[in-house]
Amino acid sequence: MYDISSGKFDFNSKEKTKIISTFKVIFGAYPAGEAFRFRKNNKFSGAFSPNLFDIIAVGIYLNISYCKKLPPERIRDLILSIHEQQDAIKLTGAGSNARSKMIGRVEFGKKWFSKG
């Protein structure tokens, strides 16, 4: 986001393809948009979470070549299990708008979706 806002990001056809592929992977796992909602009482609920977006969308984007090869069920399991990871939960709670937490979410997602 910083690179885009500062004009350092070249949104070319390669990047467009990568972004479309990212959301196809997410849609394949959760076609109703649940991927970006928190889980409470064993079900997804609430509004869209920008914090989960940082972890999931950016994490898959940064690992798209690998994630495209995974079956939707595996992506679904990876997304679901994020809600049980204390490291992820700490990055989404109070003070989550802090730059350090945003960077932490991106790094968590990058690592999380690299291990499939």
N, C-alpha and C positions, 0 to 999 in steps of 0.2 A: 504494500500500500504506500509505503514511504517512497519507493522508487517511482511509482506511478505519479504520485502527487508532485514529485520534484522533477518530473520530465525525464527520468533516467530509464524508463521502461519502454521498450519498443514492442508495442502490441501488433505483432506481425501475424501472418497466417499460422506459423508454427505455434505461437502462444495461444492463439484462438483455438486451434485444434486441441491443445493440451487442456485448456479450460473446459471445452465441451466434453472431452473424454473424462475429465474429473467428475463432472456432474452426471455423466452417464453411469459411471461406476457407482456413485452414491445412489442414484435413482434405481439402479438394478437391485440394490440391497434394501432400500427403503423408499418405494415409489410414492408414498403418501407424505413424505417430508419429515418423518419422525426423527431422522438422524440428527436434526438440529434442535431437538427438544430434550429436556432433562427427564430422567425416569424417576417416578415416585410411585410407591406401592406396586412395583413390578410392571408399570406401564408408562409409556411416554405421555407427558402432559405439559401443559403450559405453552407459552409463546416461543417463537423462534429465539434461539440463544446465539448471540454473536460470539460468545466464548467457545461454544461447541463448534461453531463455524470455523473459527481460527484453528482449532485442533484438527477437525475432520477434513474440511475442504482443502486447507493448506497442506496438511499432512499427506493426503492422497495426491494432490497436485505435485508435490515435491517427489513423490514416488510413483508417478502415474505409469511408467513403463512396467513396473512390477505389479502394481495394483490391478491393471487391466487384465493380467493373466490369472488373477484369483477369481474363484467362483463367487457369485453374489452372496452365497451363504457365509463364506469366510469373511467378506467385507462386513456383512451384518454382524457376525460374531465379534469382529474387532471393534466395531462401533459400540455395540452393546457393552462389551467389557470395559470400555473407557470409564463407564459410570461406577466401576468398582475400584478404580485406580486412585489411590490417595494422592499421588503426584498430580494427577489431572484435576481432581476435586479441589486441591489447594490453589490451583491456577484459575479457578472459575468463581471462587467465593468473594468475600469482602475485599474491596480494593482491586478488583479484577481489571479495572481500567488503567492501572499503573503500567507503564512501559515495560517494566521488568516482567510482569505477569503475561503481557501480550507476547513478548519474546519467548517466555517460557512455554506458552501454549503452542507456538509455532515449532519450537524445538521438540516438545513432547510429541506432537503430531508427526513430525518428520521421522522421529525415531520409531514411534508406535507402528506406523504404516510401512516401515521398511522391513519389518520382521515377519509379517503375514503369518 
